[in-house]
Amino acid sequence: MERKMELLAPVGGREQLLAAVRSGATAVYLGGKGFNARRNAENFGEQSLEEAVSYCHARGVAVHVTLNTLFLDSEREAIIEEIKAIAHSGADAVLVQDLGAAELVRQICPQLALHASTQLSTHSVEGVRQLEEMGFSQVVLAREVTAEEIRAIRAATHMKLEVFVHGALCMSMSGQCYLSSLIGERSGNRGLCAQPCRLNFKARGREYALSLKDLSLISRIEQLRELGVDSLKIEGRMKRPEYVAAAVTACRQALDGQTPELERLQAVFSRSGFTDGYLTGKRDLSMFGIRRKEDVTAAAGVLGELAALYRGENPLVPVKMHFEMEEGRPASLTVTSQQGTQVQVEGPEPQLARTRPTDEALVRRSMEKCGGTPYYLGELETCLGEGLMLPVSALNAMRSSALEQLLAKEEASRPHPVREQEPQAVLSPVGDGKPALWVRLEQAEQLSPEMESQARRIILPVEELEQHPELMTRLGEKLVGELPVAAFQKAEQRLKELLPRLKERGLATLMVGNLAAIHMGREAGLRLVGDYSLNILNRDALEAYKALGVEEAILSFELNLKAARKLSQVMPAGVIGYGNLPLMIFRSCPAKGPKGCGGCSGRTVVTDRLGNDFPLLCHHKQYSQLLNMVPLYLGDKQSDLRGMSHVVLRFTTEDPARCAKVFRLWQQGTSFDGKRTGGLYYRELK
């Protein structure tokens, strides 16, 4: 049987909603006013959200509400109220990034389906398996996955798979970008990304090295169907309604076996054209592009044509009609929607026909006139007495009345029941103990004798432990193996095979930075320590990861120190105290040249328009990581860290001598010997 695919359209406001539904979307995703990844869109308050859901449901369109940003403990009551508003609206699903938000949804409204946002960076079999175990019903896969990786994920899960099919491409893996946050205090994880990546960053002589073309897989929809994709997602909640209409129409055409109008879609918005490089695995320079002057001017010629696509109600919903006409009884019309809603209306009694009696053809012609409504006649049944007639005006009046009543019934709100949320536990005051010192190294040769003797924990990538197995014996319980922040299909399989071998050699503890790593680490029987990339900002998230087996955590560096200290009361939690903080994760490397990785050492820089160099670190050609240009350093502010469980010195591109020097500076509590930043630890996150 052919797989029926959901066509999921972006809705930033009322006009986009009309454009999406009237152009043929079968589902939409939209945000409330507070906790969604497009906070600068028009979005929907409680009343307008309920109206939007009612409008969509009457037209057979599902509504996914985005609750896909991280929240702070100070915002807990506000997000609880938003969850209740979503439940009251009768929406079909809620999309989340923060596991704390997911847990609140489960507690407040278990009937709401949970969808995993692309901000959770799910890109592998193990990550999807973990989500399925947690009760998620649908996952938005990372944009970076290939066709074969989708196929492998499909074979491993019963969850519905949602894939972006058109729209803007973030340079970084979603959920792992902190560039806007650290250089402009506008967090992408909080829905306020300022898109600094679209500025002119240079890499190895190439300009705009952090700007990708827009994604378009519309011409590959049949391939996505064959791969087992359930939902086709269009990006663009900040885009104008004409864009939504164009994208939905093109997808609808492709789904219906027609040739999609991609030229018109490219005219309304593109960045030097489109790319399908991630799906095909051709991650070369053809993926990169910027918004050019000709891209902007092309839109003017198609806006009027596109606006016409959603100017009026389109009959997209089939209804079944049953018409009866018998002598001596009022005529009767019963209309049933595809969702099972039914209305019945009566008309006048039929008269004996003087000329032509009312037959099925005449009834059909009248019942087909559904203009101005979202309905069209799908199936007609008639039961007609012989020799009887009813004026056409009466037939039309019955049809109009029935469809009007049906629409009113279909638009009636159907709220989900909610439970009262348990109050938070009262925690004891924050302590003032000195945090334990942890050291995270990129390579084994960065380890100094002082670190080995004085650090409580020493964290090294598992690939380094494979190359230096003696460290597991030498360092014992002090050693923590670190899984990579991204591991696609082949790399993930290799890591799954590696972990049991490392455990046999003595590794006991594993640093995990995503749900896939948690799943692998737990299956391998290792103790788990959560890394910064879990994006833990609140108590509910910390509790959720604790329930998954995480025993200690490094909190998000987007959190200020005052809030971080309070979280250390939930489980042993700490912060990064030194390091060039990671800003972005790339599968399509900005330092790639015309011949790919040729001539690159794996250690290079990306330069901004002011001439600042950001280190770029390659991870075994699986992904590359952009680091902040200036290191974070709190060594002379250690009193501000009291009450934390631990603090991490995070070394990446430093040579061994530099690592040893920074370690000594920290131990002495002295100032840094160069430029440094306090990050976001002393600021309020927006």
WOQUI-V720837 format. One record per residue. N is the residue number from 0. SS is DSSP state (H for helix, E for strand, L for the rest). OMEGA is omega in whole degrees, -180 to 180 (NA if undefined). NEAR is the number of other ideal C-beta (glycine too) atoms within 8 Angstrom. Layout:
# WOQUI-V720837
{{N;SS;OMEGA;NEAR} {N;SS;OMEGA;NEAR}}
This chain:
# WOQUI-V720837
{{0;L;-179;2} {1;L;-179;4} {2;L;177;7} {3;L;-174;4} {4;L;176;12} {5;E;175;11} {6;E;-169;14} {7;E;-172;14} {8;E;180;15} {9;E;-180;15} {10;L;178;13} {11;L;-179;14} {12;L;-174;10} {13;H;-178;8} {14;H;177;7} {15;H;178;16} {16;H;178;14} {17;H;-179;10} {18;H;-178;15} {19;H;-175;16} {20;H;-176;13} {21;H;179;13} {22;H;173;15} {23;L;175;10} {24;L;175;12} {25;L;175;9} {26;E;175;14} {27;E;171;16} {28;E;-175;14} {29;E;-176;16} {30;E;169;17} {31;E;-175;16} {32;L;-171;7} {33;L;-163;9} {34;L;177;14} {35;L;-170;14} {36;L;173;12} {37;L;-175;12} {38;L;-180;12} {39;L;174;6} {40;L;179;11} {41;L;177;6} {42;L;-170;13} {43;E;172;11} {44;L;-173;8} {45;H;-178;9} {46;H;-179;6} {47;H;176;9} {48;H;179;16} {49;H;179;12} {50;H;180;8} {51;H;179;15} {52;H;179;13} {53;H;179;12} {54;H;-178;11} {55;H;-177;13} {56;H;178;14} {57;H;-178;10} {58;L;176;11} {59;L;-177;10} {60;L;179;12} {61;E;-179;10} {62;E;173;16} {63;E;-180;15} {64;E;-178;15} {65;E;173;14} {66;E;-162;17} {67;L;171;12} {68;L;175;14} {69;L;178;14} {70;L;179;13} {71;L;178;11} {72;H;180;9} {73;H;-179;5} {74;H;-173;10} {75;H;-180;13} {76;H;-180;6} {77;H;-179;10} {78;H;175;14} {79;H;178;11} {80;H;179;8} {81;H;177;13} {82;H;178;17} {83;H;178;11} {84;H;178;11} {85;H;178;15} {86;H;-179;16} {87;H;-179;12} {88;H;-177;15} {89;L;180;12} {90;L;-175;13} {91;L;-176;7} {92;E;175;14} {93;E;-175;15} {94;E;-174;13} {95;E;169;14} {96;L;-175;13} {97;L;179;15} {98;H;173;10} {99;H;176;15} {100;H;178;15} {101;H;-180;13} {102;H;177;11} {103;H;177;13} {104;H;180;14} {105;H;-177;9} {106;H;-173;9} {107;H;-176;12} {108;L;-178;13} {109;L;-179;6} {110;L;-179;6} {111;L;177;13} {112;E;179;8} {113;E;174;13} {114;E;-179;15} {115;E;-179;12} {116;L;173;14} {117;H;176;12} {118;H;175;11} {119;H;173;13} {120;L;-177;14} {121;L;-172;16} {122;L;-174;13} {123;L;180;13} {124;H;-175;12} {125;H;178;13} {126;H;179;15} {127;H;177;16} {128;H;179;11} {129;H;178;13} {130;H;-180;14} {131;H;177;11} {132;H;-178;7} {133;L;176;8} {134;L;175;7} {135;L;-179;12} {136;L;-178;9} {137;E;-179;14} {138;E;172;14} {139;E;-177;13} {140;L;175;14} {141;L;-178;10} {142;L;-173;11} {143;L;-174;9} {144;L;178;12} {145;L;179;11} {146;H;-179;10} {147;H;177;8} {148;H;174;12} {149;H;-180;17} {150;H;180;10} {151;H;179;10} {152;H;180;14} {153;H;-178;11} {154;H;-173;5} {155;H;-172;8} {156;L;172;10} {157;L;179;3} {158;L;173;11} {159;E;-178;8} {160;E;-180;16} {161;E;-175;14} {162;E;174;13} {163;E;-176;12} {164;E;179;13} {165;E;173;15} {166;E;-175;12} {167;L;176;8} {168;L;170;12} {169;L;177;10} {170;L;-179;12} {171;L;170;13} {172;L;-177;16} {173;L;-178;12} {174;L;-179;12} {175;L;179;13} {176;L;-179;17} {177;L;-176;15} {178;H;-179;13} {179;H;-178;15} {180;H;-172;15} {181;H;180;11} {182;H;-178;6} {183;H;179;8} {184;L;177;8} {185;L;-170;10} {186;L;172;15} {187;H;177;13} {188;H;179;15} {189;H;174;12} {190;L;-176;14} {191;L;-178;11} {192;L;179;9} {193;L;179;7} {194;L;177;6} {195;H;180;9} {196;H;-180;13} {197;H;176;9} {198;L;-172;8} {199;L;170;7} {200;L;-178;14} {201;E;177;9} {202;E;179;13} {203;L;176;8} {204;L;-178;4} {205;E;-178;11} {206;L;180;5} {207;L;-173;11} {208;L;178;13} {209;L;-177;11} {210;L;179;11} {211;E;170;13} {212;L;173;13} {213;E;176;14} {214;E;167;17} {215;E;177;12} {216;L;-175;13} {217;H;179;13} {218;H;-179;9} {219;H;-177;9} {220;H;178;14} {221;H;176;7} {222;H;178;8} {223;H;176;14} {224;H;-179;11} {225;H;179;6} {226;H;178;10} {227;L;178;10} {228;L;-178;13} {229;L;-173;10} {230;E;179;13} {231;E;-173;14} {232;E;176;11} {233;E;177;16} {234;L;172;10} {235;L;180;14} {236;L;176;13} {237;L;-176;7} {238;L;-179;11} {239;L;-177;6} {240;H;179;11} {241;H;176;13} {242;H;179;12} {243;H;-180;18} {244;H;-178;16} {245;H;-178;15} {246;H;179;14} {247;H;-180;16} {248;H;180;12} {249;H;178;15} {250;H;180;16} {251;H;179;11} {252;H;-180;11} {253;H;179;13} {254;H;-179;10} {255;L;177;6} {256;L;178;4} {257;L;176;6} {258;L;-177;4} {259;L;-179;11} {260;L;-176;10} {261;H;179;11} {262;H;178;6} {263;H;179;12} {264;H;177;16} {265;H;180;11} {266;H;-176;10} {267;H;173;13} {268;L;171;10} {269;L;173;12} {270;L;-178;13} {271;L;-179;9} {272;L;-175;8} {273;E;177;10} {274;E;170;14} {275;L;-172;11} {276;H;180;12} {277;H;-178;16} {278;H;-177;11} {279;H;-177;8} {280;L;179;9} {281;L;-175;6} {282;L;-178;10} {283;L;-176;8} {284;H;179;8} {285;H;179;7} {286;H;-172;13} {287;E;179;10} {288;L;-180;13} {289;L;177;8} {290;L;-177;7} {291;L;179;8} {292;H;-179;5} {293;H;175;6} {294;H;-179;12} {295;H;-176;8} {296;H;-179;7} {297;H;-176;11} {298;H;-174;12} {299;H;-175;6} {300;L;-175;6} {301;L;-174;13} {302;H;-180;10} {303;H;178;6} {304;H;-179;8} {305;H;179;13} {306;H;-180;11} {307;H;-178;7} {308;H;-175;12} {309;H;-176;12} {310;L;-179;5} {311;L;179;6} {312;L;177;7} {313;L;179;9} {314;L;-175;10} {315;L;-173;10} {316;E;180;11} {317;E;175;9} {318;E;175;15} {319;E;180;10} {320;E;176;15} {321;E;-176;12} {322;E;178;15} {323;E;179;10} {324;E;-179;13} {325;L;-179;9} {326;L;176;8} {327;L;180;4} {328;L;177;7} {329;E;175;7} {330;E;-175;15} {331;E;176;12} {332;E;176;15} {333;E;-180;11} {334;E;-179;14} {335;E;179;10} {336;E;178;13} {337;L;178;8} {338;L;176;7} {339;L;177;6} {340;L;-174;9} {341;E;173;8} {342;E;178;10} {343;E;177;9} {344;E;177;10} {345;E;176;8} {346;E;179;12} {347;E;174;7} {348;E;178;8} {349;L;179;12} {350;E;173;7} {351;E;-176;7} {352;L;176;10} {353;L;178;4} {354;L;-177;3} {355;L;177;6} {356;L;176;9} {357;L;180;13} {358;L;-176;8} {359;H;-180;8} {360;H;180;6} {361;H;177;10} {362;H;-178;14} {363;H;-180;10} {364;H;180;8} {365;H;-176;11} {366;H;179;13} {367;L;-177;8} {368;L;-176;8} {369;L;-176;13} {370;L;-179;5} {371;L;177;5} {372;L;177;10} {373;L;-171;10} {374;E;168;13} {375;E;-178;10} {376;E;178;12} {377;E;-177;7} {378;E;180;7} {379;E;172;12} {380;E;179;8} {381;E;174;10} {382;E;-168;8} {383;E;173;13} {384;L;-176;8} {385;L;173;5} {386;L;-179;6} {387;E;177;15} {388;E;175;11} {389;L;-179;13} {390;L;178;6} {391;H;180;8} {392;H;178;6} {393;H;176;11} {394;H;-180;15} {395;H;-179;10} {396;H;179;9} {397;H;179;13} {398;H;-178;14} {399;H;-180;8} {400;H;-178;9} {401;H;-179;15} {402;H;177;13} {403;H;178;9} {404;H;179;10} {405;H;-180;14} {406;H;179;12} {407;H;178;8} {408;H;-178;9} {409;H;-179;12} {410;L;179;9} {411;L;-179;7} {412;L;177;9} {413;L;-176;6} {414;L;173;8} {415;L;176;10} {416;L;179;7} {417;L;175;10} {418;L;175;8} {419;L;-178;4} {420;L;176;8} {421;L;177;5} {422;L;178;4} {423;L;176;6} {424;L;177;4} {425;L;-178;3} {426;L;178;7} {427;L;-180;3} {428;L;179;4} {429;L;179;8} {430;L;180;6} {431;L;179;5} {432;L;179;6} {433;L;-179;6} {434;L;174;12} {435;E;-178;10} {436;E;175;12} {437;E;177;14} {438;E;175;14} {439;E;-176;12} {440;E;175;13} {441;L;-177;9} {442;L;-177;7} {443;H;-177;10} {444;H;176;5} {445;H;-178;12} {446;L;179;12} {447;L;177;10} {448;H;180;5} {449;H;177;10} {450;H;-176;13} {451;H;-177;11} {452;H;-170;6} {453;H;180;7} {454;L;178;12} {455;L;179;7} {456;E;174;11} {457;E;-174;14} {458;E;178;12} {459;E;176;16} {460;E;-177;9} {461;H;177;15} {462;H;176;8} {463;H;179;13} {464;H;176;15} {465;H;180;10} {466;H;-177;7} {467;L;-176;8} {468;L;-180;9} {469;H;-180;6} {470;H;-179;12} {471;H;176;13} {472;H;-175;9} {473;H;-175;7} {474;H;175;9} {475;H;-176;8} {476;H;-179;5} {477;H;-172;8} {478;E;173;15} {479;E;175;11} {480;E;-178;16} {481;E;172;13} {482;L;180;14} {483;L;-178;13} {484;L;175;12} {485;L;177;14} {486;L;-179;11} {487;L;-163;14} {488;H;-175;11} {489;H;179;6} {490;H;180;11} {491;H;180;14} {492;H;179;8} {493;H;179;8} {494;H;178;13} {495;H;178;11} {496;H;-177;8} {497;H;-172;10} {498;H;178;16} {499;H;179;8} {500;H;179;9} {501;H;178;13} {502;H;178;12} {503;H;-180;6} {504;L;175;9} {505;L;179;8} {506;L;-177;14} {507;L;-171;8} {508;E;-175;12} {509;E;173;17} {510;E;-176;13} {511;E;-176;14} {512;L;176;13} {513;L;-175;14} {514;H;177;11} {515;H;180;15} {516;H;177;13} {517;H;-179;15} {518;H;180;13} {519;H;-178;14} {520;H;180;14} {521;H;178;11} {522;H;179;7} {523;L;178;11} {524;L;-179;5} {525;L;172;13} {526;E;-174;7} {527;E;172;14} {528;E;-178;14} {529;E;-179;13} {530;L;-180;12} {531;H;-172;11} {532;H;170;10} {533;H;175;14} {534;L;-179;13} {535;L;180;14} {536;L;-173;15} {537;L;-176;14} {538;H;-179;12} {539;H;178;13} {540;H;180;15} {541;H;178;15} {542;H;-180;11} {543;H;178;12} {544;H;175;14} {545;H;179;11} {546;H;178;6} {547;L;177;11} {548;L;178;9} {549;E;-175;14} {550;E;178;9} {551;E;-176;11} {552;E;166;15} {553;E;-175;12} {554;L;176;13} {555;L;177;11} {556;L;170;13} {557;L;-178;13} {558;L;176;16} {559;L;-171;11} {560;H;-180;11} {561;H;179;6} {562;H;-179;12} {563;H;-180;14} {564;H;180;11} {565;H;-179;11} {566;H;-180;15} {567;L;176;14} {568;L;-179;7} {569;L;174;10} {570;L;178;10} {571;E;-175;9} {572;E;-179;16} {573;E;-178;16} {574;E;172;14} {575;E;-179;12} {576;E;177;14} {577;E;170;14} {578;E;168;13} {579;L;-171;13} {580;L;178;13} {581;E;-177;14} {582;E;-176;12} {583;E;174;15} {584;E;-177;13} {585;E;164;13} {586;L;173;11} {587;L;-168;12} {588;L;179;12} {589;L;-179;15} {590;L;-180;13} {591;L;178;11} {592;E;179;12} {593;L;179;3} {594;L;177;5} {595;E;-175;6} {596;L;-176;9} {597;L;178;6} {598;L;-180;5} {599;L;-179;11} {600;L;-174;4} {601;L;176;7} {602;E;180;8} {603;E;-178;10} {604;E;168;8} {605;E;-173;15} {606;E;179;10} {607;L;-174;11} {608;L;177;6} {609;L;179;4} {610;L;178;6} {611;L;-179;7} {612;E;176;8} {613;E;-180;14} {614;E;177;12} {615;E;-173;16} {616;E;180;12} {617;E;179;12} {618;E;175;10} {619;L;179;6} {620;L;175;6} {621;L;176;9} {622;E;175;12} {623;E;-173;12} {624;E;177;12} {625;E;-179;14} {626;E;179;14} {627;L;-176;12} {628;L;-178;9} {629;L;-179;8} {630;L;168;12} {631;E;176;16} {632;E;179;11} {633;L;-175;13} {634;H;179;15} {635;H;177;9} {636;H;-173;8} {637;H;177;12} {638;H;179;5} {639;H;-178;8} {640;H;-178;14} {641;L;-176;12} {642;L;175;10} {643;L;178;13} {644;L;-176;9} {645;E;175;15} {646;E;-172;15} {647;E;168;15} {648;E;-170;14} {649;E;-178;10} {650;L;-179;13} {651;L;-174;10} {652;L;-178;8} {653;L;175;9} {654;L;-176;6} {655;H;-179;10} {656;H;180;6} {657;H;178;8} {658;H;-178;15} {659;H;-179;11} {660;H;179;9} {661;H;178;14} {662;H;179;14} {663;H;178;9} {664;H;180;12} {665;H;-178;12} {666;H;179;9} {667;H;-178;7} {668;L;-177;7} {669;L;-178;6} {670;L;179;6} {671;L;-177;9} {672;L;180;5} {673;L;178;5} {674;L;179;5} {675;L;178;9} {676;E;173;9} {677;L;179;8} {678;L;-180;8} {679;L;-174;12} {680;L;-179;13} {681;L;-180;6} {682;L;176;7} {683;L;-178;4} {684;L;179;13} {685;L;NA;7}}
